[in-house]
Structures are given as structure tokens and as C-alpha cells.
Amino acid sequence: MLNRTLFDQVPRSGLKFGVDFVLYKYGPQLYHAHFSVMVKCSNAASCSADLFGFQWSQLQSVLRTTQNVAKELLICTVTIPSKELLEKASISSALQSCSVQCEVIKQWEASRDRNKK
């Protein structure tokens, strides 16, 4: 069986599911999408870890939709350097100073955890 990594995933529009992207393993003709992806951009100066920058109601509704279509929610936070640094730096050094943090969010299901015990 092949290992599942983010590098062998094919992105497509996630508009149908209320997210930015969905990720297919090797393309939509071979597999169903495994991840729903929401992307949040933040500036390095204003980076905070408060609910990934989304409202609870928005996150809950996307999480329910994602769970109903048998996907996992992947939230990617892209941190970009300040505008001053971007203007001074070359393209390659500006890209190297960017960072991406990904978190998989799952909804807790009491019945699933109860059956494990």
C-alpha cells in the first residue's frame, strides 16, 4: 500500500464543499478527495494562533460538511514576511522566508470513541 503524503496529492477547487481546495490522491479520476483544505494567510508581525483566524461558526459548519462527505479538514496557515522585507529581498530569499503550517482538524465523535473501548 502506498504511503499517503501531501506531496502526491492533486488540488482542485473546493467551492462545492465550502473550502478553498480539495486534495485528490493522484487525481480525481483515480480516488475520491481525502482532504478539504482551508488556507489562511497571515503576516509574520500579526501571526496569532487564535482559532486559525476563523470564527467558530464558520469552522463548525465546514467541519460538519467535511465529515459528511468523508474527508478530513486541513487548515494551512501561510505566514509571509513584512512588506518592507519583501521589497528588499530577491524572489528566492522572499520565498525562503515564508512558512506554511498545516493542521488536520477532526470532529470528536463520542460513539466512535466509545466503541474503541
MDTraj code that builds the backbone (N, CA, C; nanometers):
import mdtraj as md
import numpy as np

residues = "MET LEU ASN ARG THR LEU PHE ASP GLN VAL PRO ARG SER GLY LEU LYS PHE GLY VAL ASP PHE VAL LEU TYR LYS TYR GLY PRO GLN LEU TYR HIS ALA HIS PHE SER VAL MET VAL LYS CYS SER ASN ALA ALA SER CYS SER ALA ASP LEU PHE GLY PHE GLN TRP SER GLN LEU GLN SER VAL LEU ARG THR THR GLN ASN VAL ALA LYS GLU LEU LEU ILE CYS THR VAL THR ILE PRO SER LYS GLU LEU LEU GLU LYS ALA SER ILE SER SER ALA LEU GLN SER CYS SER VAL GLN CYS GLU VAL ILE LYS GLN TRP GLU ALA SER ARG ASP ARG ASN LYS LYS".split()
xyz = np.array([
    [0.0845, -0.1179, 0.0000],
    [0.0000, 0.0000, 0.0000],
    [0.0886, 0.1237, 0.0000],
    [0.0496, 0.2254, -0.0731],
    [0.1279, 0.3460, -0.0843],
    [0.1070, 0.4359, 0.0370],
    [0.2147, 0.5037, 0.0805],
    [0.2039, 0.5988, 0.1899],
    [0.1327, 0.7241, 0.1433],
    [0.0468, 0.7775, 0.2274],
    [-0.0266, 0.8991, 0.1938],
    [0.0539, 1.0196, 0.2422],
    [0.0980, 1.1028, 0.1488],
    [0.1662, 1.2263, 0.1837],
    [0.0986, 1.3402, 0.1101],
    [0.1284, 1.4604, 0.1538],
    [0.0712, 1.5768, 0.0872],
    [0.1366, 1.6021, -0.0473],
    [0.2541, 1.5431, -0.0706],
    [0.3266, 1.5711, -0.1931],
    [0.2715, 1.4967, -0.3138],
    [0.1974, 1.3896, -0.2953],
    [0.1398, 1.3195, -0.4089],
    [-0.0109, 1.3446, -0.4186],
    [-0.0539, 1.4599, -0.3718],
    [-0.1939, 1.4987, -0.3786],
    [-0.2140, 1.5984, -0.4920],
    [-0.3305, 1.5946, -0.5551],
    [-0.3642, 1.6858, -0.6641],
    [-0.4740, 1.7800, -0.6150],
    [-0.4490, 1.9120, -0.6139],
    [-0.5515, 2.0058, -0.5652],
    [-0.6548, 2.0388, -0.6727],
    [-0.7775, 2.0565, -0.6307],
    [-0.8863, 2.1033, -0.7162],
    [-0.9681, 2.2029, -0.6350],
    [-1.0552, 2.2760, -0.7001],
    [-1.1385, 2.3743, -0.6318],
    [-1.2282, 2.3053, -0.5286],
    [-1.2404, 2.3682, -0.4129],
    [-1.3258, 2.3137, -0.3080],
    [-1.4525, 2.3924, -0.2887],
    [-1.4887, 2.4736, -0.3867],
    [-1.6062, 2.5597, -0.3777],
    [-1.7335, 2.4806, -0.3456],
    [-1.7442, 2.3623, -0.4002],
    [-1.8623, 2.2771, -0.3796],
    [-1.8799, 2.2385, -0.2324],
    [-1.7681, 2.2344, -0.1575],
    [-1.7712, 2.1921, -0.0179],
    [-1.7499, 2.3082, 0.0789],
    [-1.7413, 2.4323, 0.0282],
    [-1.7239, 2.5480, 0.1142],
    [-1.5827, 2.5692, 0.1635],
    [-1.4849, 2.5117, 0.0955],
    [-1.3448, 2.5279, 0.1321],
    [-1.2662, 2.5801, 0.0119],
    [-1.1399, 2.6084, 0.0323],
    [-1.0580, 2.6613, -0.0768],
    [-1.0202, 2.5534, -0.1785],
    [-0.9788, 2.4369, -0.1295],
    [-0.9343, 2.3280, -0.2176],
    [-0.9787, 2.1942, -0.1617],
    [-0.9801, 2.0939, -0.2470],
    [-0.9858, 1.9541, -0.2046],
    [-0.8630, 1.8865, -0.2645],
    [-0.8090, 1.7886, -0.1930],
    [-0.6888, 1.7193, -0.2391],
    [-0.7213, 1.5759, -0.2771],
    [-0.6884, 1.5407, -0.4002],
    [-0.7087, 1.4051, -0.4506],
    [-0.5749, 1.3329, -0.4564],
    [-0.5755, 1.2064, -0.4222],
    [-0.4547, 1.1270, -0.4363],
    [-0.4420, 1.0864, -0.5828],
    [-0.3413, 1.1368, -0.6483],
    [-0.3089, 1.1086, -0.7885],
    [-0.4148, 1.1576, -0.8875],
    [-0.5125, 1.2354, -0.8454],
    [-0.6098, 1.2905, -0.9385],
    [-0.7503, 1.2395, -0.9146],
    [-0.8512, 1.3174, -0.9546],
    [-0.9909, 1.2817, -0.9267],
    [-1.0405, 1.1595, -1.0025],
    [-0.9762, 1.1225, -1.1114],
    [-1.0220, 1.0054, -1.1858],
    [-0.9851, 0.8732, -1.1173],
    [-0.8907, 0.8769, -1.0217],
    [-0.8473, 0.7538, -0.9564],
    [-0.9021, 0.7359, -0.8148],
    [-0.9123, 0.8442, -0.7390],
    [-0.9537, 0.8363, -0.5992],
    [-1.0514, 0.9486, -0.5670],
    [-1.1247, 0.9320, -0.4571],
    [-1.2037, 1.0429, -0.4029],
    [-1.1092, 1.1340, -0.3260],
    [-1.1467, 1.2594, -0.3106],
    [-1.0645, 1.3537, -0.2344],
    [-1.0602, 1.3100, -0.0884],
    [-0.9437, 1.3193, -0.0296],
    [-0.9284, 1.2794, 0.1100],
    [-0.9286, 1.4005, 0.2031],
    [-0.8814, 1.5156, 0.1545],
    [-0.8733, 1.6347, 0.2369],
    [-0.9549, 1.7490, 0.1787],
    [-1.0203, 1.8242, 0.2660],
    [-1.0741, 1.9560, 0.2341],
    [-0.9756, 2.0549, 0.2936],
    [-0.9378, 2.1575, 0.2178],
    [-0.8316, 2.2481, 0.2609],
    [-0.8833, 2.3913, 0.2717],
    [-0.8559, 2.4537, 0.3855],
    [-0.8811, 2.5963, 0.4038],
    [-0.7451, 2.6622, 0.4216],
    [-0.7225, 2.7724, 0.3477],
    [-0.5946, 2.8421, 0.3531],
    [-0.6147, 2.9769, 0.4201],
    [-0.5275, 3.0063, 0.5157],
    [-0.5299, 3.1353, 0.5846],
    [-0.3932, 3.1989, 0.5667],
    [-0.3897, 3.3206, 0.5166],
    [-0.2650, 3.3939, 0.5021],
    [-0.2501, 3.4881, 0.6200],
    [-0.1306, 3.4941, 0.6752],
    [-0.1060, 3.5868, 0.7852],
    [0.0282, 3.6528, 0.7655],
    [0.0405, 3.7701, 0.8214],
    [0.1648, 3.8436, 0.8179],
    [0.2464, 3.8024, 0.9398],
    [0.3767, 3.7938, 0.9286],
    [0.4612, 3.7500, 1.0389],
    [0.4439, 3.8385, 1.1623],
    [0.4197, 3.9673, 1.1409],
    [0.4039, 4.0589, 1.2531],
    [0.2728, 4.0367, 1.3269],
    [0.1706, 3.9903, 1.2575],
    [0.0390, 3.9750, 1.3202],
    [-0.0015, 3.8297, 1.3358],
    [0.0948, 3.7386, 1.3349],
    [0.0644, 3.5955, 1.3422],
    [0.0133, 3.5601, 1.4815],
    [-0.1004, 3.4947, 1.4874],
    [-0.1559, 3.4501, 1.6147],
    [-0.2198, 3.3139, 1.5955],
    [-0.2370, 3.2429, 1.7044],
    [-0.2915, 3.1074, 1.6973],
    [-0.4358, 3.1016, 1.7437],
    [-0.5122, 3.2082, 1.7257],
    [-0.6493, 3.2120, 1.7727],
    [-0.7442, 3.1492, 1.6706],
    [-0.7761, 3.0235, 1.6899],
    [-0.8758, 2.9545, 1.6078],
    [-0.8422, 2.9609, 1.4594],
    [-0.7157, 2.9688, 1.4278],
    [-0.6685, 2.9724, 1.2899],
    [-0.7248, 3.0911, 1.2125],
    [-0.7751, 3.1927, 1.2810],
    [-0.8279, 3.3108, 1.2138],
    [-0.9699, 3.2965, 1.1632],
    [-1.0408, 3.1912, 1.2018],
    [-1.1784, 3.1689, 1.1574],
    [-1.2728, 3.1825, 1.2755],
    [-1.3980, 3.2131, 1.2480],
    [-1.4994, 3.2157, 1.3528],
    [-1.5411, 3.0715, 1.3835],
    [-1.5825, 3.0486, 1.5081],
    [-1.6248, 2.9140, 1.5478],
    [-1.7367, 2.8621, 1.4593],
    [-1.8349, 2.9473, 1.4296],
    [-1.9489, 2.9014, 1.3496],
    [-1.9049, 2.8619, 1.2088],
    [-1.8129, 2.9370, 1.1514],
    [-1.7618, 2.9035, 1.0180],
    [-1.6856, 2.7710, 1.0214],
    [-1.5999, 2.7559, 1.1212],
    [-1.5211, 2.6335, 1.1321],
    [-1.6104, 2.5120, 1.1569],
    [-1.7123, 2.5276, 1.2418],
    [-1.8022, 2.4168, 1.2721],
    [-1.8831, 2.3744, 1.1505],
    [-1.9318, 2.4697, 1.0733],
    [-2.0114, 2.4337, 0.9556],
    [-1.9257, 2.3657, 0.8499],
    [-1.8041, 2.4136, 0.8301],
    [-1.7141, 2.3485, 0.7337],
    [-1.6754, 2.2096, 0.7830],
    [-1.6538, 2.1955, 0.9121],
    [-1.6168, 2.0653, 0.9681],
    [-1.7302, 1.9638, 0.9533],
    [-1.8546, 2.0070, 0.9722],
    [-1.9690, 1.9158, 0.9533],
    [-1.9837, 1.8743, 0.8073],
    [-1.9693, 1.9697, 0.7166],
    [-1.9765, 1.9367, 0.5742],
    [-1.8657, 1.8409, 0.5360],
    [-1.7458, 1.8685, 0.5846],
    [-1.6308, 1.7840, 0.5547],
    [-1.6518, 1.6427, 0.6074],
    [-1.7041, 1.6314, 0.7269],
    [-1.7278, 1.4989, 0.7850],
    [-1.8367, 1.4242, 0.7075],
    [-1.9408, 1.4938, 0.6634],
    [-2.0496, 1.4289, 0.5903],
    [-2.0062, 1.3748, 0.4548],
    [-1.9026, 1.4309, 0.3966],
    [-1.8537, 1.3817, 0.2677],
    [-1.7261, 1.2990, 0.2836],
    [-1.7004, 1.2509, 0.4056],
    [-1.5907, 1.1590, 0.4370],
    [-1.4538, 1.2147, 0.3992],
    [-1.4273, 1.3366, 0.4433],
    [-1.2971, 1.3982, 0.4220],
    [-1.2434, 1.4471, 0.5559],
    [-1.1136, 1.4796, 0.5570],
    [-1.0528, 1.5412, 0.6731],
    [-1.0275, 1.6877, 0.6402],
    [-1.0427, 1.7755, 0.7393],
    [-1.0212, 1.9177, 0.7185],
    [-0.8757, 1.9507, 0.7472],
    [-0.8107, 2.0117, 0.6504],
    [-0.6709, 2.0521, 0.6615],
    [-0.6673, 2.2046, 0.6559],
    [-0.6191, 2.2660, 0.7633],
    [-0.6084, 2.4109, 0.7667],
    [-0.4614, 2.4474, 0.7501],
    [-0.4321, 2.5243, 0.6462],
    [-0.2951, 2.5666, 0.6166],
    [-0.2822, 2.7154, 0.6444],
    [-0.1896, 2.7514, 0.7301],
    [-0.1611, 2.8910, 0.7593],
    [-0.0305, 2.9280, 0.6905],
    [-0.0376, 3.0208, 0.5974],
    [0.0799, 3.0664, 0.5241],
    [0.1238, 3.1980, 0.5864],
    [0.2452, 3.2007, 0.6422],
    [0.2991, 3.3213, 0.7033],
    [0.3961, 3.3849, 0.6051],
    [0.3675, 3.5090, 0.5701],
    [0.4529, 3.5813, 0.4768],
    [0.5289, 3.6906, 0.5515],
    [0.6490, 3.7248, 0.5055],
    [0.7257, 3.8295, 0.5747],
    [0.6625, 3.9670, 0.5535],
    [0.7140, 4.0646, 0.6234],
    [0.6602, 4.2001, 0.6124],
    [0.6828, 4.2568, 0.4724],
    [0.6054, 4.3578, 0.4379],
    [0.6129, 4.4189, 0.3058],
    [0.7505, 4.4810, 0.2807],
    [0.8095, 4.5393, 0.3837],
    [0.9417, 4.6007, 0.3705],
    [1.0471, 4.4956, 0.3354],
    [1.0404, 4.3811, 0.4013],
    [1.1358, 4.2738, 0.3739],
    [1.1169, 4.2189, 0.2331],
    [0.9913, 4.2077, 0.1895],
    [0.9650, 4.1583, 0.0548],
    [1.0192, 4.2527, -0.0523],
    [1.0115, 4.3831, -0.0278],
    [1.0614, 4.4797, -0.1249],
    [1.2132, 4.4770, -0.1360],
    [1.2824, 4.4484, -0.0255],
    [1.4285, 4.4477, -0.0247],
    [1.4861, 4.3153, -0.0742],
    [1.4152, 4.2080, -0.0569],
    [1.4685, 4.0747, -0.0836],
    [1.4473, 4.0335, -0.2288],
    [1.5281, 3.9375, -0.2716],
    [1.5057, 3.8771, -0.4030],
    [1.3897, 3.7784, -0.3917],
    [1.3435, 3.7307, -0.5038],
    [1.2288, 3.6393, -0.5031],
    [1.2610, 3.5107, -0.4279],
    [1.3791, 3.4549, -0.4515],
    [1.4132, 3.3287, -0.3856],
    [1.4276, 3.3454, -0.2351],
    [1.4889, 3.4538, -0.1887],
    [1.5024, 3.4730, -0.0439],
    [1.3674, 3.5080, 0.0197],
    [1.2811, 3.5776, -0.0550],
    [1.1475, 3.6070, -0.0020],
    [1.0676, 3.4790, 0.0140],
    [1.0765, 3.3885, -0.0818],
    [1.0053, 3.2607, -0.0708],
    [1.0614, 3.1754, 0.0424],
    [1.1924, 3.1819, 0.0647],
    [1.2524, 3.1052, 0.1737],
    [1.2100, 3.1567, 0.3104],
    [1.1739, 3.2852, 0.3183],
    [1.1323, 3.3404, 0.4469],
    [0.9837, 3.3169, 0.4749],
    [0.9113, 3.2623, 0.3796],
    [0.7712, 3.2256, 0.4020],
    [0.7653, 3.0903, 0.4721],
    [0.6588, 3.0695, 0.5470],
    [0.6418, 2.9391, 0.6118],
    [0.4970, 2.8936, 0.5993],
    [0.4773, 2.7636, 0.6007],
    [0.3435, 2.7049, 0.5923],
    [0.3279, 2.6074, 0.7080],
    [0.2197, 2.6234, 0.7816],
    [0.1886, 2.5327, 0.8918],
    [0.0550, 2.4673, 0.8610],
    [0.0501, 2.3352, 0.8640],
    [-0.0729, 2.2620, 0.8334],
    [-0.1214, 2.1863, 0.9565],
    [-0.2499, 2.1910, 0.9793],
    [-0.3139, 2.1211, 1.0909],
    [-0.4343, 2.0451, 1.0390],
    [-0.4469, 1.9191, 1.0774],
    [-0.5649, 1.8401, 1.0429],
    [-0.6622, 1.8508, 1.1595],
    [-0.7847, 1.8924, 1.1289],
    [-0.8877, 1.9111, 1.2303],
    [-0.9924, 1.8018, 1.2128],
    [-1.0216, 1.7317, 1.3220],
    [-1.1239, 1.6274, 1.3186],
    [-1.2285, 1.6584, 1.4232],
    [-1.3512, 1.6237, 1.3938],
    [-1.4594, 1.6419, 1.4889],
    [-1.4647, 1.5196, 1.5787],
    [-1.4767, 1.5418, 1.7093],
    [-1.4809, 1.4313, 1.8025],
    [-1.6160, 1.3635, 1.7948],
    [-1.6149, 1.2318, 1.7850],
    [-1.7379, 1.1536, 1.7800],
    [-1.7401, 1.0602, 1.8991],
    [-1.8329, 1.0834, 1.9892],
    [-1.8405, 1.0039, 2.1110],
    [-1.8673, 0.8573, 2.0809],
    [-1.9542, 0.8296, 1.9849],
    [-1.9885, 0.6902, 1.9553],
    [-1.8695, 0.6144, 1.8994],
    [-1.7861, 0.6804, 1.8201],
    [-1.6686, 0.6126, 1.7640],
    [-1.5688, 0.5807, 1.8734],
    [-1.5450, 0.6747, 1.9672],
    [-1.4514, 0.6517, 2.0755],
    [-1.5048, 0.5527, 2.1774],
    [-1.6363, 0.5508, 2.1952],
    [-1.6970, 0.4579, 2.2900],
    [-1.6800, 0.3140, 2.2387],
    [-1.6899, 0.2929, 2.1080],
    [-1.6767, 0.1595, 2.0525],
    [-1.5336, 0.1070, 2.0582],
    [-1.4355, 0.1945, 2.0656],
    [-1.2955, 0.1512, 2.0730],
    [-1.2651, 0.0826, 2.2044],
    [-1.3326, 0.1241, 2.3115],
    [-1.3085, 0.0650, 2.4439],
    [-1.3901, -0.0591, 2.4561],
])
top = md.Topology()
chain = top.add_chain()
for i, resn in enumerate(residues, 1):
    res = top.add_residue(resn, chain, resSeq=i)
    for name in ("N", "CA", "C"):
        top.add_atom(name, md.element.get_by_symbol(name[0]), res)
traj = md.Trajectory(xyz[None], top)
